[in-house]
Amino acid sequence: MSRRIVSVLTTTLLACAMGASAQTPPQGPGQSMLVLDASGSMWGQVGGKAKIEIAREAVGSMLATWPAGQELGLMAYGHRSKGDCADIQMLKAPGALDKGSFQHAVNALQPKGMTPISASVRMAAEHLKFSERKATVILVSDGEETCDADPCAVGKELEKMGVDFTAHVVGFDIDKNPKAKAQLQCLARSTGGRYLDAKDAGELNKALREVAQAPAAPPEACGKFVEGPEFAMNLSTWTTGENASKTAQAKLFDSIEMGPNADARACQKLCNDDKSCTAWFFEAIGSNFRTLPMCHRWDAVAALSEPTEGHPGNAMGVKKGIKQIVKEGGAACDG
């Protein structure tokens, strides 16, 4: 039996044992942590001004619009030594916001070292007690991970382990570094967070203000979408490559290889048990040469093709009330 199947079975058994407590909503309003890139590259200039100086001013703009009563902490990496991937420091524990003290801590940062994005986000999540309550990380970075880790993989791991974990990411002056941009976009997408580009001081100010004012703003809808069947046997669907939102990115779910006797209802249950999943597709043995059934899942941002006749035993479904299937001939978003 594969590790993945064992993991799925273990998770299911634990959920059954926990009973109604598994549906208990997160306790408390949650907290947020701002993680700032203070690596050596932040001395680079944009418009004749050092990026760290621009970041200091942008944080001030964010603090001015930070919601009253919302707790905030501060973490930075790369500001104390060169070549040290462990150079990560929590400067302000999450708590009631003292804007003056918070800004003073940001102004004191002197960029020096490496870019341990993954370890920093993980540490921030742990300080926020992400496995017990709602937790939000706001990351500002101008480069890629330099400490032999994968921010995308860390995002997926924290999303699975957390009660309600989200990472909003601002990529600052990274248009010339596609690897960095892809890493940061995936980190945000894998946690259901927002990714924003900032090419200059004005855009960085705007990006941080947006995150402060509406960290969980609903995505702007677009395209023409219709509801799909809740459960339909012998039908198939797949992503069209389009999105149902102009501002949000589709969450990535791992396809799950299931046991040889698994049926479509088991796949539907996996989707129903995950609040961020809105649609599912069960691929039976023999479909696309499958030797074991596969369960594929998507969130409401991903646009799906209209259901078509599939391999016998295939099935698909969309949660009630969700407009997810692309209407024939309808224009969807570009991304």
C-alpha positions, 0 to 999 in steps of 0.5 A: 500500500502506498504512503499516500493511500496510508495517509488518506486512510489515516486522515479519514479514521482520525476524522471519524474518531474526532466526530463533531469536534472536527467541524469546530470553527477556528477559535479567536479572530486570528493574528497576522505576521509581517515578514520582511526581506532584509537580505543584501539585495534590498540595498539595490535601487529602484528609481534612485532609492534603496529598496529597503528605504522604500519598504520602510515607507511602505510599511508606514503606509500599511500601518496607517490603514491597519484595521483597529483591533487586528493583531500584528507581529513583525519578523525579518530575515537576513539583517544580522549577518552574511551567509547565514540561513538561520538569520531570522528574527521575530522583532515584534510578537503578534499583539496589539499594534503599537505603530510607533514602536513597530515602525522604529523596528522596521527603520532599524533593519540593515540588509546584509544576508541570505533569503530564507523565505521558506524557514521564515514563513514556517517560523511565522506560522508557528509563532501564530499558532497556525495549527490552532487558530486562523493565521495570516502571514504577509511576506514582502520579498525582492528575490528567490529562496537562497537556502535550499528550500522550496517556498511552494512546498512549504506553503502546501504543507502549512495549508494542510496542517493549519486551521485557516492559514493564509500567506499573502505575498508581495513580490518587489522588483522581481520582474527580471527574476521569473524563478523568484516570481514563480516561487512567490506566486505558488506560495500565495496560491497554495495557501489561498492567499493573494500575490501582488507585484510591486515594481516601484515605491508607489506600487509597493505602497499600494500593495501593502495598503490593499493587504492591510485594508482587505486581507481576505477580499473576495475575488473579482469575478469574470467570465461566464460560468454555470453550476455543474451537477453535484454527482454525475456518473460516467461523466468527465471534466478537467480544467480549461486553463482559465480562471473564474477570477481576475484577482485570485489564483486557483489553489493547487490540490494534489491528485490522490491515488486511491485504493483499488476498491474506492468509488466515486463517493469517496472522492466526493467526500474528500472534496466535501471535507475540505472547505476550499474544494468546490469540484471533484473528478473521479478517474476509474481504473482503465481511464487514461490507462489508470491502474488505480483510481485517482481523485482530482479536486479544484477550488472555485477559482479554477474553470472546468470544462463542461461535463462530457461522456467519460470512461465507465466508472468515471464521475464528477461533481460540483458543490451546490450553488457553485458556478464553476463550469464554463458556459459553452461559447462564454469568455473566461478570464485570462488569468 
